Amino acid sequence: VARVGGKPRREGDALMLLVEDETLRPDVSGALYWPREETLIVADLHLEKGSAFAARGQFLPPYDTAATLRRLNEACARLSPRRVIALGDSFHGRAAEERLSAPDHATLARRIAAQEWVWVLGNHDPQPPKSLGGLVAEEIAIGALTFRHEPIEAPASGEIAGHLHPVASIRARGRRLRRRCFATDGARLVMPAFGAYAGGLDVLDAAFAPVFRGGFDVWMMGQAGVYRFAHAHLVPDAA
């Protein structure tokens, strides 16, 4: 377990972190697992982003939803949550649910039926899905933690949010590495975007300044695991 400036500890083979004294596991998939509540949290799935771009004439391979759902199913199989919280922007636009292919719709419906499912509404999906199950909320509080789509201005102890799509960059062995990341100061945490086509915003961008008024750490997603770096080790996108 680690606070900002502390040393991380492994629980089994998993690297853990603390937010308001709650032990959380950042997963290589981009999901966050809360062992005490058996809860998996994902942010910014942006399902059907590819079809949204195609409707505007910018053609992308139409496989983003299937890829995102496959990674979600793999994380659920690995961690066996009894609850999943989707932190908003689960769909890329109001009509995205209608653009789901029949196989993707069936895959998502089975996933939702497999455990308690909570949709937190976002700016891209301000209305709940029409043909899928699950609970719907603007935000949800469980114990010391509050789950919402968009982080509010600091201070906000115990907040877990998405929306900003954090990515971080470091220099290692003479080259630059840029990866999606979890960002936390120990009091709150911003989730990486989970969607296959979701972009990223540098955690050193001014948009993060109202969220983290002091130092923070990032937990960067690699191919084989999640790796922690202090704020001082990060380099900006422009560097």
RAMO-V603754 format. One record per residue. N is the residue number from 1. PSI is psi in whole degrees, -180 to 180 (999 if undefined). OMEGA is omega in whole degrees, -180 to 180 (NA if undefined). D_FIRST is the distance of its C-alpha to the first C-alpha in whole Angstrom. Layout:
n->N psi->PSI omega->OMEGA d_first->D_FIRST
n->N psi->PSI omega->OMEGA d_first->D_FIRST
This chain:
n->1 psi->144 omega->-177 d_first->0
n->2 psi->138 omega->165 d_first->4
n->3 psi->170 omega->176 d_first->7
n->4 psi->128 omega->180 d_first->10
n->5 psi->-9 omega->-180 d_first->11
n->6 psi->-179 omega->180 d_first->8
n->7 psi->134 omega->178 d_first->7
n->8 psi->153 omega->176 d_first->5
n->9 psi->145 omega->178 d_first->5
n->10 psi->139 omega->173 d_first->7
n->11 psi->103 omega->-168 d_first->8
n->12 psi->-124 omega->177 d_first->12
n->13 psi->10 omega->-173 d_first->13
n->14 psi->136 omega->173 d_first->10
n->15 psi->130 omega->-174 d_first->7
n->16 psi->161 omega->175 d_first->5
n->17 psi->168 omega->179 d_first->5
n->18 psi->136 omega->166 d_first->6
n->19 psi->116 omega->-178 d_first->10
n->20 psi->47 omega->177 d_first->12
n->21 psi->10 omega->173 d_first->10
n->22 psi->130 omega->-178 d_first->10
n->23 psi->123 omega->-176 d_first->7
n->24 psi->149 omega->-179 d_first->9
n->25 psi->111 omega->174 d_first->9
n->26 psi->124 omega->-174 d_first->11
n->27 psi->149 omega->-178 d_first->14
n->28 psi->-20 omega->178 d_first->17
n->29 psi->-21 omega->-172 d_first->19
n->30 psi->-1 omega->174 d_first->18
n->31 psi->162 omega->176 d_first->17
n->32 psi->133 omega->-179 d_first->14
n->33 psi->133 omega->179 d_first->14
n->34 psi->96 omega->-173 d_first->13
n->35 psi->-42 omega->-176 d_first->13
n->36 psi->-34 omega->-180 d_first->14
n->37 psi->3 omega->-178 d_first->17
n->38 psi->47 omega->-174 d_first->17
n->39 psi->132 omega->176 d_first->18
n->40 psi->132 omega->-179 d_first->18
n->41 psi->132 omega->175 d_first->19
n->42 psi->151 omega->-178 d_first->21
n->43 psi->144 omega->169 d_first->23
n->44 psi->60 omega->175 d_first->26
n->45 psi->-34 omega->180 d_first->27
n->46 psi->48 omega->178 d_first->31
n->47 psi->140 omega->180 d_first->33
n->48 psi->28 omega->173 d_first->36
n->49 psi->-39 omega->179 d_first->36
n->50 psi->-44 omega->-180 d_first->38
n->51 psi->-30 omega->176 d_first->41
n->52 psi->-42 omega->178 d_first->40
n->53 psi->-40 omega->180 d_first->41
n->54 psi->-36 omega->179 d_first->44
n->55 psi->-22 omega->179 d_first->45
n->56 psi->9 omega->176 d_first->46
n->57 psi->5 omega->178 d_first->47
n->58 psi->100 omega->-169 d_first->44
n->59 psi->123 omega->176 d_first->44
n->60 psi->155 omega->176 d_first->40
n->61 psi->131 omega->-171 d_first->40
n->62 psi->44 omega->-174 d_first->39
n->63 psi->9 omega->-174 d_first->37
n->64 psi->-41 omega->-179 d_first->34
n->65 psi->-46 omega->179 d_first->33
n->66 psi->-41 omega->180 d_first->34
n->67 psi->-41 omega->180 d_first->31
n->68 psi->-45 omega->180 d_first->29
n->69 psi->-35 omega->177 d_first->29
n->70 psi->-44 omega->180 d_first->29
n->71 psi->-35 omega->177 d_first->25
n->72 psi->-45 omega->178 d_first->25
n->73 psi->-38 omega->179 d_first->26
n->74 psi->-41 omega->178 d_first->24
n->75 psi->-41 omega->179 d_first->21
n->76 psi->-39 omega->178 d_first->22
n->77 psi->-36 omega->-178 d_first->24
n->78 psi->-36 omega->-171 d_first->21
n->79 psi->-15 omega->176 d_first->18
n->80 psi->57 omega->180 d_first->21
n->81 psi->151 omega->171 d_first->20
n->82 psi->-11 omega->179 d_first->23
n->83 psi->143 omega->172 d_first->23
n->84 psi->132 omega->174 d_first->23
n->85 psi->121 omega->177 d_first->23
n->86 psi->115 omega->-167 d_first->24
n->87 psi->45 omega->173 d_first->24
n->88 psi->161 omega->-173 d_first->27
n->89 psi->39 omega->176 d_first->30
n->90 psi->-32 omega->177 d_first->29
n->91 psi->145 omega->-179 d_first->33
n->92 psi->77 omega->178 d_first->35
n->93 psi->161 omega->-174 d_first->37
n->94 psi->-32 omega->-177 d_first->39
n->95 psi->6 omega->-174 d_first->41
n->96 psi->-39 omega->-180 d_first->39
n->97 psi->-38 omega->-179 d_first->39
n->98 psi->-22 omega->-179 d_first->42
n->99 psi->-5 omega->178 d_first->42
n->100 psi->134 omega->173 d_first->39
n->101 psi->160 omega->180 d_first->41
n->102 psi->-44 omega->178 d_first->42
n->103 psi->-41 omega->-180 d_first->40
n->104 psi->-39 omega->177 d_first->37
n->105 psi->-44 omega->180 d_first->38
n->106 psi->-41 omega->178 d_first->38
n->107 psi->-45 omega->-180 d_first->35
n->108 psi->-42 omega->179 d_first->33
n->109 psi->-41 omega->178 d_first->35
n->110 psi->-40 omega->180 d_first->34
n->111 psi->-44 omega->-179 d_first->30
n->112 psi->-37 omega->-178 d_first->30
n->113 psi->-15 omega->-173 d_first->32
n->114 psi->-17 omega->-179 d_first->30
n->115 psi->175 omega->173 d_first->27
n->116 psi->132 omega->-176 d_first->27
n->117 psi->133 omega->179 d_first->27
n->118 psi->123 omega->172 d_first->27
n->119 psi->119 omega->168 d_first->28
n->120 psi->129 omega->-175 d_first->27
n->121 psi->146 omega->-180 d_first->30
n->122 psi->-175 omega->-179 d_first->30
n->123 psi->-27 omega->176 d_first->33
n->124 psi->-22 omega->-179 d_first->34
n->125 psi->69 omega->-177 d_first->34
n->126 psi->-10 omega->177 d_first->35
n->127 psi->146 omega->179 d_first->37
n->128 psi->156 omega->177 d_first->36
n->129 psi->147 omega->-174 d_first->37
n->130 psi->-32 omega->-170 d_first->40
n->131 psi->12 omega->-179 d_first->40
n->132 psi->152 omega->-179 d_first->37
n->133 psi->-167 omega->179 d_first->35
n->134 psi->158 omega->175 d_first->32
n->135 psi->156 omega->-178 d_first->31
n->136 psi->136 omega->-180 d_first->31
n->137 psi->151 omega->170 d_first->30
n->138 psi->-38 omega->173 d_first->30
n->139 psi->165 omega->-178 d_first->26
n->140 psi->136 omega->178 d_first->25
n->141 psi->130 omega->176 d_first->22
n->142 psi->114 omega->-178 d_first->20
n->143 psi->-129 omega->-177 d_first->19
n->144 psi->-5 omega->-173 d_first->17
n->145 psi->143 omega->176 d_first->17
n->146 psi->130 omega->-176 d_first->20
n->147 psi->122 omega->177 d_first->21
n->148 psi->166 omega->-179 d_first->24
n->149 psi->-57 omega->-173 d_first->25
n->150 psi->126 omega->179 d_first->26
n->151 psi->141 omega->177 d_first->23
n->152 psi->169 omega->-179 d_first->25
n->153 psi->140 omega->-179 d_first->26
n->154 psi->150 omega->1 d_first->23
n->155 psi->150 omega->179 d_first->23
n->156 psi->76 omega->-175 d_first->21
n->157 psi->136 omega->176 d_first->18
n->158 psi->9 omega->-178 d_first->16
n->159 psi->132 omega->170 d_first->18
n->160 psi->120 omega->-173 d_first->17
n->161 psi->169 omega->176 d_first->20
n->162 psi->-129 omega->170 d_first->22
n->163 psi->-43 omega->-172 d_first->25
n->164 psi->-11 omega->177 d_first->25
n->165 psi->58 omega->-174 d_first->24
n->166 psi->138 omega->169 d_first->22
n->167 psi->154 omega->-180 d_first->22
n->168 psi->155 omega->179 d_first->21
n->169 psi->142 omega->173 d_first->23
n->170 psi->164 omega->172 d_first->23
n->171 psi->129 omega->-179 d_first->25
n->172 psi->126 omega->177 d_first->25
n->173 psi->42 omega->174 d_first->27
n->174 psi->6 omega->178 d_first->30
n->175 psi->162 omega->-178 d_first->29
n->176 psi->133 omega->177 d_first->27
n->177 psi->128 omega->179 d_first->25
n->178 psi->124 omega->-175 d_first->24
n->179 psi->155 omega->169 d_first->22
n->180 psi->153 omega->-175 d_first->21
n->181 psi->160 omega->165 d_first->17
n->182 psi->138 omega->179 d_first->15
n->183 psi->129 omega->-177 d_first->15
n->184 psi->146 omega->172 d_first->13
n->185 psi->12 omega->-179 d_first->13
n->186 psi->-22 omega->178 d_first->11
n->187 psi->-30 omega->-179 d_first->14
n->188 psi->169 omega->-176 d_first->15
n->189 psi->140 omega->173 d_first->15
n->190 psi->129 omega->-175 d_first->18
n->191 psi->149 omega->169 d_first->18
n->192 psi->155 omega->174 d_first->20
n->193 psi->136 omega->-177 d_first->23
n->194 psi->-24 omega->-174 d_first->23
n->195 psi->145 omega->-178 d_first->27
n->196 psi->-34 omega->-179 d_first->29
n->197 psi->8 omega->179 d_first->31
n->198 psi->134 omega->179 d_first->29
n->199 psi->-167 omega->-179 d_first->29
n->200 psi->151 omega->178 d_first->26
n->201 psi->130 omega->180 d_first->26
n->202 psi->129 omega->-180 d_first->25
n->203 psi->-15 omega->176 d_first->22
n->204 psi->-1 omega->177 d_first->24
n->205 psi->153 omega->-178 d_first->27
n->206 psi->-21 omega->-180 d_first->28
n->207 psi->-24 omega->-180 d_first->28
n->208 psi->-12 omega->-176 d_first->24
n->209 psi->-41 omega->178 d_first->25
n->210 psi->-17 omega->-178 d_first->26
n->211 psi->-48 omega->-180 d_first->22
n->212 psi->101 omega->-178 d_first->20
n->213 psi->-19 omega->179 d_first->22
n->214 psi->-147 omega->180 d_first->20
n->215 psi->159 omega->175 d_first->18
n->216 psi->162 omega->176 d_first->15
n->217 psi->158 omega->171 d_first->13
n->218 psi->151 omega->178 d_first->14
n->219 psi->97 omega->-171 d_first->13
n->220 psi->141 omega->-179 d_first->16
n->221 psi->119 omega->173 d_first->17
n->222 psi->-174 omega->180 d_first->19
n->223 psi->-33 omega->-174 d_first->22
n->224 psi->-7 omega->-177 d_first->19
n->225 psi->-172 omega->179 d_first->16
n->226 psi->136 omega->-172 d_first->14
n->227 psi->134 omega->-175 d_first->13
n->228 psi->136 omega->175 d_first->11
n->229 psi->139 omega->176 d_first->14
n->230 psi->156 omega->179 d_first->15
n->231 psi->-38 omega->-176 d_first->18
n->232 psi->-19 omega->-178 d_first->20
n->233 psi->-4 omega->-175 d_first->20
n->234 psi->151 omega->175 d_first->21
n->235 psi->144 omega->-179 d_first->25
n->236 psi->160 omega->180 d_first->27
n->237 psi->-35 omega->-176 d_first->29
n->238 psi->-13 omega->-175 d_first->32
n->239 psi->999 omega->NA d_first->31
